[in-house]
């Protein structure tokens, strides 16, 4: 069972770990390199793998990601920014 993780920031390291746990890594792709602006397709992650990744993020961080925004997040940097916006909004709601 995945527990939610209270945090103020989602990082590239956290995303990399979730990608590896959910879909592994394509042979020849180094996820430890500078991948922030590399399209997910070039990293070997198709839409099904990204749906699994988003599901894992939602469960682990207790947030909900918009499907259209998720599809528009074509790089790790874009997905990290999306997740961090959701975390920020959730944190703001919790403080009210």
C-alpha positions as CSV (number, residue, x, y, z in Angstrom):
1,X,0.0,0.0,0.0
2,X,1.3,3.4,-0.9
3,X,0.9,6.0,1.8
4,X,0.6,9.7,1.0
5,X,3.7,11.8,1.5
6,X,3.3,15.3,2.9
7,X,5.7,17.5,1.0
8,X,6.0,20.9,-0.3
9,X,7.9,20.0,-3.5
10,X,7.9,17.2,-6.1
11,X,11.4,16.7,-7.5
12,X,13.0,15.1,-10.6
13,X,14.4,12.4,-8.2
14,X,10.9,11.6,-7.0
15,X,9.6,11.4,-10.5
16,X,12.5,9.2,-11.7
17,X,11.8,6.8,-8.8
18,X,8.1,6.6,-9.6
19,X,8.8,6.1,-13.3
20,X,11.2,3.2,-12.5
21,X,8.8,1.6,-10.0
22,X,5.9,1.8,-12.4
23,X,7.3,1.2,-15.9
24,X,11.0,0.6,-15.6
25,X,13.4,2.2,-18.0
26,X,13.9,1.5,-21.7
27,X,17.3,0.0,-22.5
28,X,19.8,2.6,-23.3
29,X,18.0,5.4,-21.5
30,X,19.8,6.9,-18.5
31,X,17.2,8.4,-16.2
32,X,20.0,9.7,-14.0
33,X,21.1,12.1,-16.6
34,X,19.8,15.6,-17.5
35,X,16.3,14.5,-18.6
36,X,14.2,17.4,-17.4
37,X,13.5,18.7,-20.9
38,X,13.6,15.4,-22.8
39,X,10.2,14.4,-24.1
40,X,8.7,11.4,-22.4
41,X,8.4,9.7,-25.8
42,X,12.2,10.0,-26.3
43,X,12.7,8.4,-22.8
44,X,10.5,5.5,-23.9
45,X,7.4,6.3,-21.9
46,X,4.1,6.2,-23.9
47,X,0.7,7.3,-22.7
48,X,-0.1,4.1,-20.8
49,X,3.1,4.4,-18.7
50,X,2.4,8.0,-18.0
51,X,-1.1,7.2,-16.8
52,X,0.4,4.6,-14.4
53,X,2.9,7.2,-13.3
54,X,0.2,9.8,-12.7
55,X,-1.9,7.3,-10.8
56,X,1.1,6.5,-8.5
57,X,1.8,10.2,-8.0
58,X,-1.9,10.9,-7.1
59,X,-1.9,8.0,-4.6
60,X,1.5,8.8,-3.1
61,X,1.0,12.6,-2.8
62,X,-2.8,12.7,-2.2
63,X,-3.5,15.0,-5.1
64,X,-5.6,14.8,-8.3
65,X,-4.0,15.5,-11.7
66,X,-6.2,16.9,-14.6
67,X,-6.1,14.5,-17.6
68,X,-5.7,17.3,-20.1
69,X,-2.9,18.9,-18.2
70,X,-1.2,15.6,-17.8
71,X,-1.3,15.0,-21.6
72,X,0.1,18.5,-22.2
73,X,3.0,17.7,-19.8
74,X,5.3,16.3,-22.5
75,X,8.6,16.5,-20.4
76,X,9.6,15.6,-16.9
77,X,10.0,19.3,-16.1
78,X,6.4,20.0,-17.2
79,X,5.0,17.1,-15.1
80,X,7.0,18.2,-12.1
81,X,5.6,21.8,-12.5
82,X,2.1,20.4,-12.8
83,X,2.5,18.2,-9.7
84,X,4.0,21.1,-7.7
85,X,1.1,23.4,-8.6
86,X,-1.3,20.8,-7.4
87,X,0.7,20.3,-4.2
88,X,0.7,24.0,-3.6
89,X,-3.1,24.3,-4.2
90,X,-3.7,21.4,-1.9
91,X,-1.5,22.9,0.8
92,X,-3.3,26.3,0.5
93,X,-6.7,24.5,0.8
94,X,-5.5,22.6,3.9
95,X,-4.5,25.9,5.6
96,X,-7.9,27.5,5.2
